[in-house]
Amino acid sequence: MGEFIDKAKGTANEAIGKAKVALGKETESPELIAKGLAQEAKGKTEKIIGEAKGLLGDKI
């Protein structure tokens, strides 16, 4: 079950991060771009953790 939650959180964080990057580029805000990139990276990490949990059967 944790696998699906982590993957869902990861997907959401990636989407929100991409939106922040786009808005940051539009408003020329380097801070918002940096926050968006960090959130995208967090999302990718969560998705990887979800994949690992799937492979290991939620034992991590």
N, C-alpha and C positions, 0 to 999 in steps of 0.2 A: 504494500500500500504506500509506503514512504517513497517508493520509486516514482509513482505517478504524481504525488504532491510536489516532489522536488522538480520534476520535469515541468509541471504546470507553473510553478513559481519562476523557474528559469525562463520559460517562454514569456511570461508576463514582464519580468524584469528586462528582458531583451527588447521587447516592444516599447516599453516606457523609455528605456535608454535611447532607442533610435529616435523616438519622438523628441526627446530632450536635445539630442544632437541636431536634429533638423531645425528645431526652434532656435537653438543657440546660433546656428549658421545664419538663420534668417534675421535674428536680432543682433548679430555680430557680438555674441556674448561668449568669450572663451571659457568663463567659469561654468556656464550651462553646458557647453560642449564637453568639458572635462567630466562633469557630473554624469552626463549621458553615457560617455564612454565607460566610465567606472561601473555604471549600472548594467550596461551591456555585458561587461566582463563578469560581473556577479551572476548574471543570468546564465551565461555560458557555463560557469563553474557549477551552478546548481543543476543544470542539465546533465553535466558529466557525472556529478554525484548520483543523480537519479539513475543514470545508465549503470554505474557501478553497483548500486543497490539491486538493480534488476539482475545483474549477472551473479551477484553473491547472495541473492535471496534475502535482502534486507538485514543482513548480519553485520553491517557496519554502522 
